[in-house]
Amino acid sequence: MRHIAAFLRSVLFALIFYPVSVLYVVAAFAMIFVSAPLMRRIAHHWAGFHRLCARWLLGVKVEIIGAPQAAPALYAIKHESMFETIEVPLVFAEPAVVAKRELQHIPLWGQIATHYGMIFIDRDGGAATLRSMMQAVRGFVADGRSIVIFPEGTRTPHGVHAPLQSGFAGLYKIAKLPVIPVAVDSGRLMRKGRFTRYPGTVTVRFCDPIPPGLDRETIETRVHAAINMLNRKAGAN
């Protein structure tokens, strides 16, 4: 019965959240040509709508332990589901987000994300990608914006400790910002490749800052351990 109830709630979530999201996308796209602050505000409200739907339709609550710092930082976030990517505009103050270039090709959404401050990278682009990312990151940091990255590069199931992508160390080196790892356990309730989402609490935990200037092995080891601190084996959902 629990699985059936979760499936039905997931169907209701899909029927409400995704059609309304289309309206948000259209409105935000229109604001690109009118007001960038209004466009970002719409993105913020969309994230708030998602959290509301998750709470009342799926039974998913969010517990945030800690908070972002006031000064710009590099936030390395555990990536287990789409949930934490939508939470970003709510948790941070207009961050610049590093994402794979394929997302830029989504109609309308790609243009919105570009104007919002998403840094699209080609994961197979080599030195050219690193130079492009370096230029973008320096510009955003100069504007006082933090950088958000999902260092595993893709969603990983809860209970899996995936290695960090090589681009993270390069970003850490060029950004010259403290790194704040963020642990997330959304994959307990929203398994990769599964439609059904289960009720419960998603924990978002800000870990202690790590200073800039460390060698690659040290920074990767510390970040990897921190973002996986909630990543225990999933229970029976």
C-alpha positions, 0 to 999 in steps of 0.5 A: 500500500505504501508503494501504491500511495507513493506512486499515486502521489507522484502522478499527482505531482507530475500532473500539477508541477510540470504543466505549471512549470511550462508557464513559469518558463514562458514567463521567465523567457519573456522577462529576459527582454524586459528585466533580468532581476524579474526573470531571476525572481520568477526562477526563485518563485518556480523553485518555491513552487517546486518545494511547495508541491514536494511538501504537499503532494509528495510529502517531502520536507526539506531540512537545511542544516547550516547556511551559505556564507555572506561572502562568495564561495565555491559550493560543491553539492552532492548530486542524487536527484533533480530535487537539489538542482531545483533547490539552488535558487532558494538556498543561495542568493543568485549563484552562478551554477556550473552545468553540462552543456547539453542542458543549454539546448533545452528550448527556452529553458536554456536561454533562461539559464544562460541569462540567470548565470549558468556556466555551461561546460563541455565535459569533453572539451579539454583545455578550451573548456577550462579557459572558457570556464575560467573567464566566466567564473572570474566574471561572476566572482568579481560581481560578488556571486558564489559558484555552485557545482555538482562535482560528481558531474551527474546524479549518483544513486544514494549509497554510491560514492562516485568519484569527483570529475576532474574539472572540479579541481581545476575550478577550485584552482582558478576560483581561489575561493573557499570550498563549502561542501554540501551533503544531500540525501535526496536519493533515499526518496527519489531514486535515479531512473525511478518515477515514484518519489517517497515521502520523508525528509531531504537533508541539506547540510552545509559542511565546514569551509575548506580554504583555497590553495590546497593540492588536488589530492587533498581538496578532492579527498576532503570534499568527497568525504564531506558531500558523502557524509549523509550518503549511507545505504538506502533503506527499503523504500 
